[in-house]
Every structure is written in structure tokens, then in C-alpha cells.
């Protein structure tokens, strides 16, 4: 059985049975990836709201209406 376990470790970079440390690191990595994806989605939505606000501002719409429609603050829109 020792040869088989060594072969598995060689092929996948770790033993077939995950130790506590490996398990916790694996879970932490997956959680980190999920947080990163969520953060990216939030940033993407914000960038989209800014782009829309800019277009509305170019069209001459009232800033209060732009803020209401995009979820951005009046101050943020005035700075654009």
C-alpha cells in the first residue's frame, strides 16, 4: 500500500487523505475565492452605475433623479 500512496502523492501533490491543516487551508482558499468574486461583482456594479450616471449627466437630467436611479449619492454624481 505504501507504493500506491506515494504514487498518489506524486500525481496530485498531496496524500489521498487530507490532514487537518490541509483541510483548513483548502476551506480558507475556497472562502477567499468566493469573497473575491463577490467583491468583484460589487465593484463591477458600481462602475456600471457610474457609467450610467455619466451618460445621464451628459443628457442634462437632474442630479437628484440620477442619484435616485443609480443609487449613487448626489455628491458622487456632482464630482463626475
N, C-alpha and C positions, 0 to 999 in steps of 0.2 A: 504494500500500500504506500510506502514511502516514496517510491519512484513516481507513482501516479500523482501524489500530492505535489511533488517537486515539479512535475511537468505542468500541472495546472498553474502553479505559482509562476512558472516561466512564461506561460502563454498569456495569462491575464494580469500579471503583475502583483498578485497577492494570492493568499491561500483561498481555498474554496469556502472555508468557514471564516466569517468576518468577526474579528475581535471587537471588543467594546470600543476601543479607540477608533478603529476603522469605521465602525457603525456610526459613532457620533460625528466624525468628520464628514462622512457621506451625507448624513442628515443636515448638517450645518451647510454644506456646499449646496445641496438642493434648495434649502431655505434661502440662502444668499442669492441664488439664481432667480428664484421666484420674486424676491424683493426687488432685484434689479429690473426684471421685466415689468413689474408694477410701476416702479419709478419711471421707467422709460415711457410707459403709456401715459402717465400723468404729465410728463414733460411734453410729450407729443400733442396732447390735447391743449395744453397751454399755448404752445407755439401756433397751433391751428386757430385758437381764439384770438391771438394777437394778429395773425394774418387777416382774419375776417374783420377785426376791428379797424385795421389799417384801410381796408377796402371801403368799409362803411364811412370812415372819416373822410376819405377822398371823395366820396359821393355827397358829402355835406350833411350827413344825418346828425341829429343832435347827440351830443356825447352821452347824455343820460340814457337815451334809447340804445346806444351802442353798448353801454355798460350793462344794461338790463338783458340785452340779447346775447352777450358773450360771457357774462359772469366776471368780467374784469372790473376793476374799480375805476371810478372817474379819473382819479389821479394817474393811474397807469395809462389810460387812454389819452389823457392830455399830454403825456410825455412822448407818445408815439409820433 
